[in-house]
Amino acid sequence: MGDCMSKTLIQLSNLTKDYQIGEIIVNALLNVNISIKKGDFVVILGPSGCGKTTLLNLIGGIDITTSGTIRVNDKEITNLGEKQLTNYRKEDVGFIFQFYNLIPTLTAEENVELAARLKFPREAYDRSMTILEAIGMKDKAYKFPSQLSGGEQQRVAIARALVKEPKVVLADEPTGNLDSVTSERILSVMMKICKEKGTTFLIVTHNVTISKMADYIIYLKDGKIFGTSQSQS
């Protein structure tokens, strides 16, 4: 796990999420128990429909639990009101999606600065340029998303997630649309930030090769954890 970090950042206890479809109740997650330390680079593996994205959405405060508790940074988020959840997402969580979700009418810098303004309004521009430089995108800062390659857009999306210095980054298939070389480059950037800043990463993926970079791997199947392992690398 995270080499020099020992504090538990995320604690899931008997986490269950049900969805009702007609008269049928579907268990998306069932009695999930996970403890993740500060600075861990965690990969969540499992087949489609096993509950991976649901797990991220619950930790990110996008969805609400059916039962069980979620604690992040010593704060239980399962009973927070909407305003408190909004503040939690703003302060503590960064999201990276498969399809980037960049605003097409804003430049790369403006997309990142928009996120920075949520937490550091007076330093938003400087912080945006600093993080873009760190991921090798400073020279593309004033390009629009349509002028960037898929890998470049994803790097901007990563910068947007990291610029507010979240405690945890939740990434849902972040390299799903990228070639293997670009994927490795992007994952290396994420790993570097994880180790240097102590940021905790949870990455949902179908890509088994990504697991070689992880400190810790969680295997999900049918909404349940059926195994965990620590990276041997």
Helices and strands as residue ranges (DSSP letters): E 8-21, E 24-37, E 41-45, H 52-59, E 67-72, E 75-76, H 82-92, E 93-96, H 108-116, H 124-134, G 138-140, G 145-147, H 150-162, E 168-172, H 180-197, E 200-205, G 208-213, E 216-221, E 224-230
